[in-house]
Each structure stands twice: as C-alpha cells, then as structure tokens.
Amino acid sequence: MPSQSNNVLEKILEAIELPESAYERAERRYRDIGQWLHRDEAACSVYEPKISPQGSFRLGTANRPFKEEQYDLDMSCNLQAGLSKDVITQEQLKNLVGEDLESYRKARGIQEELGEKRRCWRLDYADDVSFHMDVVPCIPENIGQRTVLKERMIVNSNFNDSLAEKVSEFAVSITDNSDPQYRTLTTGWRISNPEGYAQWFESRMRLAEAVLNKRMLEAQASIEDLPNFKWKTPLQMVVKLLKRHRDIMFEGDDESKPISIIITTLAAKAYSGESDLLSAMENILSKMGSLVSDTNPRVPNPVNPAEDFADKWNSPDHRHLRLEQSFHRWLMQAQADFEALRSRENVKNILEAANRGFNVNLSKGDVEDTLGISTAPPAQPTPIDQTSVRPWFKSK
C-alpha cells in the first residue's frame, strides 16, 4: 500500500510542480544577464560579477505559480573582486549593479521599468513565460565574519568542520535601502548566504543515497553534473507539496501564511533519508512542530544560527497576524489532509483532500486504478431453480 499512496501524492505533484522547461528558460535568462555584465562596457565587469540563482529555483523546490501569478526567480549578483565595505556604500553598490541592469533591460526590449525593491532590483519579463527576476547586489563577506559564521555553525547547527568551512566561504554582504547606514561607509551590512544554504540543503538531500544513485544511472552522469531540479529527492518533493498546501490554505491572506524558508528549513532538518515520498512526508510532518525552539531564535538559519527565520512571530509590528498560531494551524491541517490522502479504500476522502489541500482535481477512475479498487458492478446472484429446493421445514 505505501507504493499506491506514493502514486497518489505523485499525481498531485505532477499537477503543481514547475516544468523542466521553466527551469531551463530561467537558466538561459540568468546566464544572459551574466554575459551582459561581463562585457567590457559594463560598469560591473572589472569586479568579476557572478549571477547565481537562489531560493526555490536553486533548491529545485519551485512550483507552478498559483492562479495567474508570474514565476518568481531570485538571483544574486556577487561582485567578487575589487570591492569591500571600506570603499563602497550599499547605495553605491546597488546603483552600480542597477546601471548595468537598466542597460540590459533596454537592450533586451523589456518594457516594464526596472523596479527598485528593498534589497534588490526587479526585472519583469512579459513574453510567453512570464517571469519577474529579483537581483540582489552583494559582495563577499570578510574573512573575520566568515570565521564567526563557521564557529556558530559548528556549535549551534551541528555542522562538521568540513561542511562549516565550505558553507562559510559563500557568505556575502547585501544591500538594504531600509538600513539607516545605507548611504555611509560602514562594516555593518546585512549578512546573507543563499548559496551556503543551498549547500546545506544539498547535504540533507544526499541522505537519500539510493534515490540519487538511481538518478545517476538514469542520467548516466554524476549527481554533481545534474542541476538540483533533476535530483528529484523525496525531500524536494515534500517541500513542494507542503508549500502548495500552504498557498491554498492561506489564499488571500499572504501576510499570515507561514513563509517558505521556515517550511523548507524545518522539513530539511526533519528529513532522515527516506527513499520514498510517503515515508518522507510522514516523518517530516510528525517532526516539524517539535523542531521549533521554545526560545529565540525560534527557527534559526542553519548557516547563520544567530538569524531567526521566525523573527516576526514575536515582533510587535506583526503580533496582530498571529504568525506562530498560523504556522501550527497550517501544520495540523496539513497532517489531517495527508492522512486522508493515505486512505486505502475511501476514494471520496482522497479526492476531497486533494481538492481542499492543493486545488487539484484528481480523476476518480485514476485514483481507483492506483489503489487497485475494482469499479465493476457487484456480481448478481445466480437465480435459483425453486423446484429443486427442498424446504427445511415440514408442511402440516
């Protein structure tokens, strides 16, 4: 029965996950920007710019946009050489990158104006695959801060020395126009490490050794040569399902819904290397709530344990949203809906849970076939020849 329940979850996954063509289109676009920034005429070119995906595209956990929304692609633009916080302000760095992105927008005929967000620039594509691309300007973090981060990961995140060393090397300082020191030279920039987080998430995916060996055989390539979206580990699949369930439950209430980084982090911490989707889902849902700390930080960033992904839960500005209660309410509903999807016989419950939890309308016949439930009408009893029946009673 586990394999049959897996098939039901996989049918839902097929309806919500991002097609490979969208990943490939995104890759072409960020590579195109990277080439543009390396032109001799580009203001960024002398600083060794590197454009990299981050977030769900980098992790291979992106879903199709819910309703008619755009694909959301998060990128970093790391100017890797020649700049430090001693010689450039956040505002100057952001404008330096913005200048080249504006020339790119005009050259590629992108009609929408370049948009400035708190930490990034936004490019809005409006062709056959509608994307908006958020590009975060950044520079490498200094060695002192990287050493601090490494020590925190070893002590607080139980990283071994090798993983902590590797992850800390990817730490960057990012721009944030809400910072009071945005326009002045200061060492107090916000620290970020999206690539380090991706490396940690990969270390959790690698627990599924049997699955990854199968992927390598299918692709006839080492796992390192495959983009993450082609790893298709149970952890990635669970995260996709949980995020879509969250989206449906909180439709029209974006401010209160649990944020993706909390769901992704708790799921990755809970994952124990299960090789099938159902077992991974059961384990993760059973452990996620207990992995929320009773003290601050409530949901620490594994690659920067001093940062709390749940910092808004107790913030006076967000108290009215009841974010912690919303998280636990969602988790309880997710547990109930996934329990319904595990039903062995009740097709009605499965169809209702798929529709309620994911806005996916499964075919009743497909589900019955998946579960091996016969839909043939019950056999009619053979008529009995009454003349051949001897009564069990005696007539008077």
C-alpha positions in Angstrom: 0.0 0.0 0.0 2.8 2.6 0.6 3.6 2.5 -3.1 0.0 3.1 -4.0 -0.2 6.0 -1.6 3.0 7.3 -3.1 1.4 7.3 -6.5 -1.5 9.4 -5.3 1.0 12.0 -3.9 3.0 11.9 -7.2 -0.2 12.6 -9.2 -0.7 15.7 -7.1 2.9 16.7 -7.5 2.7 16.4 -11.3 -0.1 19.0 -11.3 1.7 21.6 -9.2 5.5 21.3 -9.9 7.4 23.6 -12.2 8.1 22.0 -15.6 11.7 21.4 -16.6 11.2 23.9 -19.5 10.7 26.7 -17.0 13.9 25.9 -15.1 15.7 25.8 -18.5 14.2 29.2 -19.5 15.3 30.7 -16.2 18.8 29.4 -16.6 19.1 30.9 -20.1 18.0 34.2 -18.7 20.4 34.5 -15.8 23.2 33.3 -18.0 22.3 36.0 -20.5 22.5 38.6 -17.7 25.8 37.2 -16.6 27.3 37.6 -20.1 25.9 41.1 -20.3 27.7 42.1 -17.0 31.0 40.7 -18.3 31.0 43.0 -21.4 33.9 45.5 -21.5 31.4 48.3 -21.5 29.6 47.1 -18.3 30.4 49.0 -15.2 30.4 45.8 -13.2 32.8 43.9 -15.5 36.0 44.8 -13.6 34.7 43.3 -10.4 34.2 39.7 -11.6 30.4 39.7 -11.4 28.7 36.4 -10.8 25.0 35.9 -11.4 23.5 32.9 -9.4 20.0 31.6 -8.7 18.9 31.4 -5.1 15.8 30.3 -3.3 13.4 27.6 -4.7 14.9 27.6 -8.2 18.4 26.9 -6.8 17.0 24.2 -4.4 14.8 22.6 -7.1 11.6 23.1 -5.0 9.8 25.6 -7.2 6.1 25.1 -8.0 3.9 26.4 -10.8 2.6 29.9 -9.9 -0.7 29.7 -8.1 -3.5 31.3 -10.1 -2.1 33.6 -12.8 0.9 34.9 -10.9 4.4 35.2 -12.5 7.3 32.9 -11.9 9.4 34.4 -9.2 13.1 34.0 -9.8 15.5 35.2 -7.1 19.1 35.9 -8.1 22.3 37.3 -6.5 24.8 39.5 -8.3 28.0 39.0 -6.5 30.9 41.4 -7.4 33.6 39.0 -6.3 36.8 41.1 -6.6 38.0 44.6 -6.0 35.3 45.9 -3.6 34.9 45.9 0.1 32.7 47.7 2.7 35.6 50.0 3.4 35.4 51.6 -0.1 31.8 51.4 -1.2 28.4 52.1 0.4 25.4 49.9 0.0 23.7 52.6 -2.1 26.7 52.9 -4.4 26.9 49.1 -4.9 23.2 48.9 -5.6 23.3 51.7 -8.2 26.4 50.2 -9.8 24.5 47.0 -10.5 21.3 48.8 -11.3 23.1 50.8 -14.1 24.0 47.6 -15.9 20.6 46.0 -15.4 18.9 49.1 -16.8 21.1 49.0 -20.0 20.3 45.2 -20.2 16.6 45.9 -19.9 16.7 48.4 -22.8 18.9 46.2 -24.9 16.5 43.2 -24.5 13.4 45.3 -25.1 11.9 44.7 -21.7 9.0 47.2 -21.5 8.4 47.3 -17.7 10.7 49.8 -15.9 13.4 48.4 -13.7 11.9 48.3 -10.2 13.8 49.0 -7.0 12.9 46.9 -4.0 14.3 47.0 -0.5 17.3 44.7 -1.2 17.1 44.1 -4.9 16.3 45.2 -8.5 13.4 43.7 -10.3 13.3 42.8 -14.0 9.8 42.0 -15.3 9.7 39.8 -18.4 6.4 39.6 -20.2 6.8 37.0 -23.0 5.5 33.5 -23.4 6.8 32.5 -20.0 6.2 35.4 -17.6 8.9 35.9 -15.0 10.0 38.6 -12.6 13.6 38.3 -11.7 14.8 39.9 -8.4 18.5 40.5 -8.5 20.3 41.2 -5.1 23.6 43.1 -5.3 26.3 41.7 -3.0 30.0 41.4 -2.3 31.9 38.7 -0.5 31.8 38.8 3.3 35.2 39.4 5.0 37.3 36.6 6.5 36.6 37.7 10.1 32.8 37.4 9.7 33.2 34.1 7.8 35.2 32.7 10.7 32.5 33.7 13.1 29.8 32.1 11.0 31.8 28.9 10.8 32.1 28.6 14.5 28.4 29.3 15.0 27.5 26.5 12.6 29.7 24.0 14.3 28.4 24.9 17.8 24.7 25.6 17.1 23.9 23.8 13.8 26.0 20.6 14.5 27.9 21.0 11.2 31.1 19.1 10.9 34.2 21.2 10.3 34.4 20.5 6.6 30.8 21.5 5.9 31.0 24.6 8.1 34.2 25.7 6.3 32.7 25.1 2.8 29.4 26.9 3.7 31.0 29.9 5.3 33.0 30.7 2.1 29.8 31.6 0.4 28.7 34.3 2.9 28.1 37.7 1.3 27.1 41.3 2.4 23.9 42.5 0.7 22.4 45.9 0.1 19.3 47.0 2.1 17.9 50.5 1.5 16.0 50.4 4.8 19.3 50.4 6.7 20.0 53.8 8.4 23.6 53.5 7.2 22.7 52.7 3.6 24.4 55.8 2.3 27.5 55.8 4.6 30.7 53.7 4.7 30.1 51.1 7.4 31.0 47.5 8.1 27.5 46.8 9.4 25.9 45.4 6.3 23.3 42.6 6.4 24.9 39.2 6.0 23.3 36.6 3.7 24.3 33.2 2.4 21.9 31.8 -0.1 24.4 29.6 -1.7 25.6 28.3 1.6 22.0 27.5 2.5 21.7 25.6 -0.8 24.9 23.6 0.0 23.4 22.7 3.4 20.1 21.7 1.8 22.0 19.5 -0.7 23.7 17.8 2.3 20.2 16.9 3.6 19.1 15.7 0.1 22.2 13.5 -0.1 20.8 11.4 2.7 18.6 9.8 0.1 21.6 7.8 -1.3 19.5 5.1 -3.0 17.4 7.7 -4.9 20.5 9.7 -6.0 22.2 6.5 -7.3 19.1 5.8 -9.3 19.1 9.3 -10.8 22.8 8.9 -11.8 22.1 5.7 -13.6 19.1 7.2 -15.4 21.1 10.3 -16.5 24.4 8.4 -16.9 26.1 11.3 -15.1 27.4 12.1 -11.6 24.9 13.8 -9.4 27.2 16.9 -9.3 26.7 17.3 -13.0 22.9 17.3 -12.7 21.0 20.5 -11.8 19.2 20.2 -8.5 15.7 20.2 -10.0 16.7 16.9 -11.7 17.7 15.2 -8.3 14.0 14.7 -7.5 14.7 13.6 -4.0 11.8 12.9 -1.5 12.8 15.9 0.5 12.4 18.2 -2.5 9.0 16.7 -3.4 7.7 17.0 0.2 8.7 20.7 0.3 6.9 21.3 -3.0 3.7 19.7 -1.6 3.9 21.5 1.7 4.3 24.9 0.1 1.4 24.4 -2.3 -0.8 23.2 0.6 0.2 26.4 2.5 -0.7 28.5 -0.6 -4.1 27.1 -0.9 -4.9 27.3 2.8 -3.9 30.9 3.0 -5.2 32.1 -0.3 -6.0 35.8 0.0 -4.1 36.1 3.3 -0.4 36.3 2.3 0.6 38.3 5.4 -0.4 35.5 7.8 0.9 32.4 5.9 4.0 30.5 7.0 6.9 31.7 4.9 8.7 29.2 2.6 12.1 29.4 4.2 10.6 28.2 7.5 8.8 25.3 5.9 11.9 24.4 3.8 14.3 24.6 6.8 12.1 22.6 9.2 11.4 19.9 6.5 15.1 19.6 5.7 16.0 19.3 9.4 13.3 16.6 9.9 14.3 14.6 6.8 16.0 11.3 7.7 16.9 10.0 4.2 13.7 8.2 3.4 13.7 6.8 -0.1 10.0 7.1 -0.8 7.7 10.1 -0.8 5.1 8.8 1.6 7.6 7.8 4.3 9.4 11.1 4.0 6.1 13.0 4.3 5.0 11.1 7.4 8.4 11.6 9.1 8.6 15.3 8.3 5.1 16.2 9.3 5.5 14.3 12.6 8.7 16.2 13.5 8.3 19.7 12.1 6.4 21.1 15.1 8.9 19.8 17.6 11.8 21.4 15.8 10.5 24.9 16.5 12.6 26.1 19.5 10.9 27.4 22.7 13.4 30.2 22.9 14.9 32.7 20.4 15.9 32.1 17.7 12.7 30.0 17.2 13.7 28.8 13.7 17.4 29.6 13.3 19.1 29.9 9.9 21.3 26.8 9.8 24.1 28.7 8.0 23.8 31.7 10.3 22.3 30.5 13.6 22.1 34.0 15.1 19.5 34.8 12.4 15.9 33.8 13.2 13.7 33.0 10.2 10.7 33.3 12.6 11.7 36.7 14.0 8.4 38.2 13.0 6.5 35.8 15.2 7.0 37.9 18.3 7.5 41.3 16.6 5.2 44.0 18.0 4.6 45.1 14.4 3.3 41.7 13.4 1.6 40.5 16.5 -1.8 41.1 15.1 -1.1 38.5 12.4 -0.7 35.7 14.9 2.1 34.1 12.8 3.1 31.4 15.2 -0.5 30.3 15.6 -1.0 30.4 11.8 2.0 28.1 11.4 0.7 25.5 13.9 -2.8 25.7 12.5 -1.4 25.1 9.0 0.7 22.1 10.2 -2.3 20.5 11.9 -4.4 20.9 8.7 -1.5 19.5 6.6 -1.3 16.5 8.8 -5.0 15.9 8.5 -5.1 16.3 4.8 -2.1 14.0 4.2 -3.7 11.4 6.5 -6.8 11.5 4.2 -4.6 11.0 1.1 -3.2 7.8 2.7 -6.7 6.2 2.7 -6.6 2.7 1.3 -10.3 2.5 0.3 -12.0 5.8 0.7 -11.6 7.4 -2.7 -14.1 10.2 -1.8 -11.8 11.3 1.1 -8.8 11.3 -1.2 -10.5 13.4 -3.9 -11.7 15.9 -1.3 -8.3 16.2 0.4 -6.6 16.7 -3.0 -9.0 19.5 -3.9 -9.2 21.1 -0.5 -5.4 21.0 0.2 -3.9 21.5 -3.3 -6.7 22.7 -5.6 -6.0 19.6 -7.7 -9.0 17.7 -9.1 -7.9 14.1 -9.4 -9.8 11.6 -11.6 -11.9 9.2 -9.6 -11.1 6.5 -12.0 -7.3 7.2 -11.9 -7.3 7.0 -8.1 -9.3 3.8 -8.1 -6.8 2.3 -10.6 -3.9 3.5 -8.5 -5.3 1.9 -5.3 -6.4 -1.3 -7.1 -10.0 -0.7 -6.3 -12.4 -2.5 -8.7 -15.1 -0.4 -10.2 -17.0 -3.3 -11.8 -20.6 -3.6 -10.6 -21.1 -6.4 -8.0 -21.9 -9.7 -9.4 -25.6 -10.6 -9.4 -26.5 -13.9 -7.6 -27.4 -16.8 -9.9 -31.1 -17.4 -10.0 -32.1 -20.5 -8.0 -34.4 -23.1 -9.5 -37.0 -23.2 -6.8 -38.3 -26.7 -7.9 -35.1 -28.3 -6.9 -35.0 -26.8 -3.4 -36.1 -29.0 -0.6 -37.7 -27.0 2.2 -36.1 -27.2 5.6 -39.5 -27.2 7.3 -42.2 -29.8 7.2 -45.6 -28.9 6.0 -48.6 -29.6 8.1 
